Amino acid sequence: MGNISIKNVHKNYGQLNVLKEFSLDIEDGEFVVLVGPSGCGKSTILKILAGLEPASGGSIEIGGRDVTDLAPGDRDIAMVFQNYALYPHLTVAQNIGFGLKMRKMPQSEIDKRVLEAARTLAVDPYLNRRPKDLSGGQRQRVALGRAIVREPQAFMMDEPLSNLDAKLRVHMRAEIGALHKRVGVTTVYVTHDQVEAMTMADRIVIMRAGEIQQIADPETLFQHPVNLFVAGFIGSPGMNFLSAAVDHSGSQPQIELFGSKVPVGHRALAGSKDVIAGIRPEHLNLGEGAVNIQVHTNLVESLGSEKYVYFDGAEHSINAGSETDDDNSKGLIARLSHAGKLFEGEKLTLSFDPQDLHLFDAKSQKALA
């Protein structure tokens, strides 16, 4: 059983607290992705799990065994690093089987496991080559093969795709996902790329400043973010945010957006005066609808099947979902499909359904559900 239980783990460097009471239970065979901006603590918790750094407090169990104080080699886990960490003077076969050789496993068993792993990862034609003769994707497959042959209870992957080009990253995402389904080993995967997280994970742990913000499957994170940070972090392009005042004078609460009164009908809004309204770029449509807005385009980016249209549509737009407030990013964006030709400076009518709005308390930044 490769289940993992992390309870109240924290990490301090002197007076600096970089990880705050991290608790997470991971089921056997689950693929969990830790994601967040740089410095959020995701790599720190992975290193603590692997035994590469000691925790300042808390406990860790892997497969029902307390490994909190065990050395990395005694935890029955395998690491896949960002920089491949291959031995340049060894062949592919020797690199894959190196850990087994250090364990003094019989050579016949090493050869068997190496060949099986190489076939699984489609690197068996390159077993006699050295790393310098391989492409970046092939080197990463070799690093994965070295982890697979260990037959560990869990894989720990630390941004393994970040050194690859964009096209190869997409390909390797699919390969790692398919590999996980075949092998079925519990996997903890760290990345700063929310697209990797959304496409690969059974569950995602979103972190910020050493704290967990939300743990959920990708669909739940996208549809029901618990706070402003998660809402802005998940989704590409990110969610549009606008500050708005709540009008309670009618039969149901309304907020004013783009010069229009928008009914929100949120019981959780009772007593709220100021909110932040979020609308995803893909929920803005070209043409008239339930709520219409007139905009002038500042920039049009064509991706072929869809276009990103940037506009200044509201003076109360705000930035969220990042660790910085860059005034240049305080604009709005629509993600339009089948829009035809659009031009910068063109006047457009966009629309949205009030049901697609996400509402957050202006002070606490928590979602109003």
N, C-alpha and C positions, 0 to 999 in steps of 0.2 A: 504493500500500500504506500503510495507516494503523496499522501495528504500532508499539508503543511499548516501548522498552527503558530501564528505570531501573536504574542500577547504583550501589550504595553511596552514595546521596545522603543527606547529613546537613545539618542546619541548626543553627547556634549564634547566640544573641544574647548576646554577651559570654561569660560563663562558663556561661550557661544553654544546655543542649543539648535542643532541643525535638523534634528528629527524628534518629533513630539508625540509620545505615547501612540505608537503605530501598532494597531491590532488588525489582523486579517486571518481568516480561515480559508484555505484553498483545498478544494476537493481533489481526490485522486484522479489524474488524467485531465485536469482542467488547464486551460491556457489563459493565464492572467497577465494583463499588460499594465505596467506602471507608467504613467505618462504625466507630464507637466513641464513647465518652463525650466530653464537652466537654474540650478541651485535650489530646486524644490525638495531634494532629499531622496529622489528615486534611485539613483545609483548607490547612495549610502546604504539604504535598506537592502539592496541586492548584495552588496559586499558583506554586510552583516549576516545575511542568510547563508552566503557561501563560506563564511568564516574568515574572510580576508581582512575584516575589521572587527574588533570586539564591540559589543553593545555596552552602553553605559548603564543599562538596566533593562528588565523584561526577560522573556523566555521565548525559545524557538523549539518547536518539535517538527521532525520530518519522519513520516511513516510511524507516528506514535512514539518516537524515541526522542528524548531531550538531547538536543545537539548544541545548546547554548554555548557551552565552553569547549566543544570539540574542535580539533584542527580541521582545516578544509578537507584533507584526505580521508578523514574518518566520518564525513557527513553523508557519503553515498550520493553526491551530486556531481554534475558535470557543467563546466562553464564554457560559454562561447563568447569571445571577446570582440570588441569593435575592430581591433587591428589584426585579426586572424591568429597571431602568435604562433606561426608555423616555424619550424626549424629549417633554415635555408639549405643546410648541407644534407638533409635527409630527403628521401623520396616520398612521394605521396603515401605509399603503403607504410613506410616507416613512421611518418608523421601520424597517420591514423592509429597505428598500433602502438605508439610510444608509451602511452599510459598503461597498456596491458603488459608491455615488456617490463616496465618498472615494478609491476606487481608480480613479476616472475611467473606469468602464465605460460603454459606450454606453447611452443611455437606453432604447433598444428592448430591449436585453438585460436591463437592470434590471427593466423592466416585465414581461418574460416570466418572469423568475425569481421576482419578487415574487408574481405571480398564481399560479404553480405552488405556491409555498410556502403561500400563503394558502388555496388549495383543499385542500391536503394537511391543513392544520390547521383547516379549517372556519371561517376568519375572513374569507373573501373578501367576505361581505356588509358588512363593517365597514371596508373599505379607506379610506374617506373620513372615518372618525371619528377623534377624538383620544383618547388614553389615558383621560382623565377620564370619557369616555362608555362605558367598557368595564367589565365585571365583572373580578374578580381572576383567574378562570380564563382569560378572553379576553386579558387583559394578558400572562399567562404564555405563552399560545399565540403572541402577537406576538413575545415575546422569543425563543421557540423558532424562529419563522419567520426572525427576523433571523440566527440561527445557521445555519439550513438553507441560506439563499440563498448563503452564502459557499462552499458545497460544500467544506468543509475536510477534512483527513485525520482529524481527531478533534474530538469535542465534549468540553468540560470543563463539568460542571454542579455548581454549589456550592449545595446545599440549595435547589433551585428551588421546592419545594412547601411550605416551612416557613411561608409567610405565608398559606396557604389554609386554609379551614375543613375539618373532618374529612371531610365528604362529598365536597367538591370534590377533596381530596387523593386519595381513592380513585379518583375518576374520572380525574384527571390522571395518576396512576400507570399506569392502563390505557392512556391515550392516548400517553404517552411510550414505553411498551413496544411498542405497535403501530407508532408512528413509527419506532422503532429497527429493527424488522423490515422496514419498507418501505424506509428509507433505507440501512440497513446500515453506518452510519459508526461507527468505533471510539468508544466513549463511556466516560469516567471520571466517575463520579457520586459526590458526597460527601453523606452524610446521617448524622444521629445516630439515625434511626428504623430499628430493626432490621426492622420489618415492611416498610418500603420496600425495604430491602436484600434480604430473602428473596423478595419477590414480583417484583422487577425484574431481578436480576443473573444473568449467566452464571456469574460468580465473585464472591466476596465477600472483601475484605481486612479482617480485624478488627484494629483497632489499640488500643494502650493505652500511655500515657506515652511516645509517640514511637517505639514499637516494634511491628512486625508480630507478632501472636499466632498467626494461622492464615490461610491462603489456600486456599479450596476452594469448590466449588459449594454452593448452599444446603442440599441434602439431606445432603451429607457433613458440613457444619458442624453440622446438627441431630442427626444420628445418631452422629457420631464427633468430638465436640469434643476438642481436644488438651490442654486444661487447664481448671481450675475457672472461670477468668474467662470463657472462650468459652462454656462450658456454661451459665453463669448469664446471659450477655448475650443469647444466642440463644434464642428461645422466648418466647411470651406466653400466660399468665403465665410468669415465670421458673422454672427448675428448683428443686425443694426439695433442700436439702443437710442431711445429718446426719453428725456425727462418730461413728465406730464403731471398736471394737477387733476385731482379727482373731483367731479361735480356730483354731489349727492342730492341735488334739488329735485330730480325727476323720480319716476317710478323705479328706475334702476340706475346704478352708478354709470357715469360716463367719463371719458377722458378726452381732452382735445389734442388731436394729432393732425398736423398738416392743415390746420384751420378748420377741421371738421370735428363735430361731436361724435365720438365712437362709443357705442354701448358696450360695456364689458361684462355686466351681469355677474360679478364675482362676489360671492358672499364673504369671502376673506377680505374684501376691500372695505368692509364696514368700519368707519372711523378713520380710514387712511386718507391723508390729504395729498401727499406727493408719492408718485410711483415712477418706476422706470419701465417703459414699454419696450419689448423686444420683438423684432420681426425678422425672420430669416430671409436672406436674399432670394431664395427660390420661391418664397411665398408672395413676392411682389410680381404681379402679372402685367403684361402689356395690354392696354385697353381698359374700358370701364368695367366696374364690378361693384361689390358691396360698398366699399369706401374708395373714393377716387382722389388722386393727387396729381397736380401738374408740376413737372420738373423740367429743368434744363440740364442736359447731359454735360458733364465736365470731361469725361473720358469714356471711350468704348473699347473694351478688349474683346476681340473675337477669338474664340476657341474652336471655331468650326461649327459644332453642333449647338453651341450656346454662346451667349455674349454676357460679359460683365459690364454693366452700365453704372458709372459713378456719378453721383449728383449731390447737391447741397440741400436737398429737399426740406430741411427743417433747421431752425437756428438752435434747437435744443438737443442736437445729436451729441452723444457722448461716446467715449471709448471704454471698452472693458474686455476682459479675457486675456490681458497681457500684464506684465509686471511694470510697464511704463505707460505714461499718458503722453502720446505724441500728438501734438495739435494737428499735424499734417494728416493724421489718420482719422480725424473726427469728421468723416463724411459718411454718406450712405451709399449702399450698393444694391443693385438688383441683378439677379441671375436669371436671364431670359433665354428660353428655348424657342427655336423656330421664329425668331424675331425679324428675319429679313435684314436689309441693310439699315444701319443706324449710324448717325454721324455726331461728332462732338458739337455741342452748342444747339443741338436739335431739341425742340420742345416735345415732351412726351406726356401721355396720360398713363399713369400706372394705377393699379388697384390692389386691394388686399381684403381678405375675409377677417373680420374681428376675431373669429374663432382661432385664427392662427397666431394671435398675439400672445406673448409671454409677459407676465407682469411680475415685477419685483419691488419690494419695499425700498424706498429711496435711502433710508438710514441703514437698515441691517443688510440690504442687498440680497435678502433671502426671497425665494420664489413665493408668490401668493397663489395658493392652490385652492 
